[in-house]
């Protein structure tokens, strides 16, 4: 069956064997290439996002491990904390989660008190990562002593 069509001006009549029912081959090739490109980019983004979430998880585990140890150590006196630091080991949960985990510590005494520095190090696909957390063992202040507040005549008069 022949179909007759007219152009917008209405002057010419063209005959065609059938109306267009499918894509041309070149359109199929272009569409296929675009789809493959989009899918490969999307899968690469998904894989990278998965790796970033893994790194975030490892970092959170490391910070939580340091925080737990530091919370326990800062409640102790300086001498007790020093003896605990010698036997400091990562927890079993941390060792299962992080690869080749190492926990190191150091102390420094300053005006505030004894500063504890804990460093956790683990290995991943890019090398070793270190995370450090510090806390202080504050020297206790005697609460029984009240500060002597001597008020002078100038302070009572408001400085006049």
C-alpha positions as CSV (number, residue, x, y, z in Angstrom):
1,X,0.0,0.0,0.0
2,X,1.3,3.4,-0.9
3,X,0.9,6.4,1.4
4,X,0.6,9.8,0.0
5,X,1.8,12.8,1.9
6,X,2.0,16.5,1.1
7,X,4.5,19.0,2.2
8,X,3.5,22.0,4.4
9,X,2.9,24.2,1.3
10,X,0.7,21.5,-0.2
11,X,2.2,21.5,-3.6
12,X,4.0,18.3,-3.9
13,X,2.8,14.8,-3.2
14,X,5.3,12.1,-2.3
15,X,4.7,8.4,-2.4
16,X,6.4,6.1,0.1
17,X,6.2,2.4,0.6
18,X,5.6,2.5,4.4
19,X,5.7,4.9,7.2
20,X,8.8,4.9,9.4
21,X,8.2,2.3,12.1
22,X,11.7,1.8,13.6
23,X,15.0,3.4,14.3
24,X,17.7,3.5,11.7
25,X,20.8,1.5,12.3
26,X,22.9,4.6,13.0
27,X,20.4,5.7,15.6
28,X,20.5,2.3,17.3
29,X,24.3,2.4,17.4
30,X,24.4,5.9,18.8
31,X,21.8,5.1,21.4
32,X,23.7,1.9,22.4
33,X,27.0,3.8,22.8
34,X,25.3,6.5,24.9
35,X,23.7,3.9,27.2
36,X,26.9,1.9,27.6
37,X,28.7,5.1,28.5
38,X,26.2,6.2,31.0
39,X,26.1,2.7,32.6
40,X,29.9,2.5,32.9
41,X,30.1,6.0,34.5
42,X,27.3,5.2,36.9
43,X,28.9,1.8,37.9
44,X,32.3,3.6,38.4
45,X,30.6,6.2,40.7
46,X,28.8,3.4,42.6
47,X,32.1,1.5,43.2
48,X,33.9,4.7,44.3
49,X,31.1,5.6,46.7
50,X,31.3,2.1,48.2
51,X,35.0,2.6,48.8
52,X,34.5,6.0,50.4
53,X,31.9,4.5,52.8
54,X,34.4,1.8,53.7
55,X,37.0,4.4,54.5
56,X,34.5,6.4,56.6
57,X,33.6,3.2,58.5
58,X,37.3,2.4,59.3
59,X,37.8,6.0,60.4
60,X,34.8,5.8,62.8
61,X,36.0,2.5,64.2
62,X,39.4,4.0,64.9
63,X,38.1,7.2,66.5
64,X,35.7,5.1,68.7
65,X,38.5,2.8,69.8
66,X,40.7,5.8,70.8
67,X,37.8,7.5,72.5
68,X,37.0,4.4,74.6
69,X,40.6,4.0,75.7
70,X,41.0,7.7,76.4
71,X,37.8,7.9,78.4
72,X,39.0,5.1,80.7
73,X,42.5,6.5,81.0
74,X,41.6,10.1,81.8
75,X,39.6,8.9,84.9
76,X,42.7,7.4,86.4
77,X,45.5,9.2,88.2
78,X,48.7,9.9,86.3
79,X,50.6,6.9,87.8
80,X,47.7,4.5,87.2
81,X,47.4,5.7,83.6
82,X,51.1,5.2,83.0
83,X,50.9,1.6,84.1
84,X,47.8,1.1,82.0
85,X,49.5,2.5,78.9
86,X,52.1,-0.2,79.1
87,X,49.5,-2.9,78.6
88,X,47.3,-1.0,76.1
89,X,46.0,-3.2,73.3
90,X,43.3,-2.7,70.7
91,X,40.0,-4.4,71.3
92,X,39.1,-7.6,69.5
93,X,36.3,-5.8,67.6
94,X,38.9,-3.2,66.4
95,X,41.4,-5.9,65.3
96,X,38.7,-7.7,63.3
97,X,37.6,-4.5,61.6
98,X,40.9,-2.8,60.9
99,X,43.8,-4.5,59.1
100,X,47.2,-4.7,60.8
101,X,46.1,-2.3,63.6
102,X,48.6,-0.8,66.0
103,X,47.9,1.3,69.1
104,X,50.6,3.5,70.5
105,X,50.6,6.0,73.3
106,X,52.7,8.7,74.9
107,X,52.4,11.1,77.8
108,X,53.6,14.6,78.5
109,X,53.3,16.7,81.6
110,X,52.4,20.4,81.2
111,X,50.6,23.2,83.2
112,X,47.2,21.6,82.8
113,X,48.1,18.1,83.9
114,X,49.3,15.0,82.2
115,X,48.5,14.9,78.5
116,X,47.8,11.4,77.0
117,X,48.3,11.0,73.3
118,X,46.8,7.8,71.7
119,X,47.6,7.0,68.1
120,X,45.9,4.2,66.2
121,X,47.3,3.0,62.8
122,X,45.9,0.6,60.3
123,X,46.6,-0.5,56.8
124,X,44.3,-0.4,53.8
125,X,44.6,-0.4,50.0
126,X,46.3,3.0,49.9
127,X,48.8,2.4,52.7
128,X,48.8,3.2,56.4
129,X,46.4,5.6,58.1
130,X,47.0,7.2,61.5
131,X,44.4,8.8,63.7
132,X,45.4,10.6,66.9
133,X,43.4,11.6,69.9
134,X,44.6,13.5,73.0
135,X,43.2,14.0,76.5
136,X,44.4,15.3,79.8
137,X,44.5,13.9,83.3
138,X,43.9,17.0,85.2
139,X,45.6,17.4,88.6
140,X,42.9,17.7,91.2
141,X,42.2,21.0,92.8
142,X,41.4,21.2,96.5
143,X,37.7,22.2,96.8
144,X,37.9,22.8,100.5
145,X,40.0,25.9,100.1
146,X,37.9,28.9,99.4
147,X,39.6,31.8,97.7
148,X,40.1,34.7,99.9
149,X,38.1,37.7,98.7
150,X,39.4,40.8,100.3
151,X,37.2,43.7,99.5
152,X,38.7,47.1,99.7
153,X,36.8,50.4,100.3
154,X,37.2,51.4,96.7
155,X,35.4,48.2,95.5
156,X,32.5,48.8,97.9
157,X,32.0,52.4,96.8
158,X,32.0,51.3,93.1
159,X,35.5,52.8,92.5
160,X,34.5,56.4,93.4
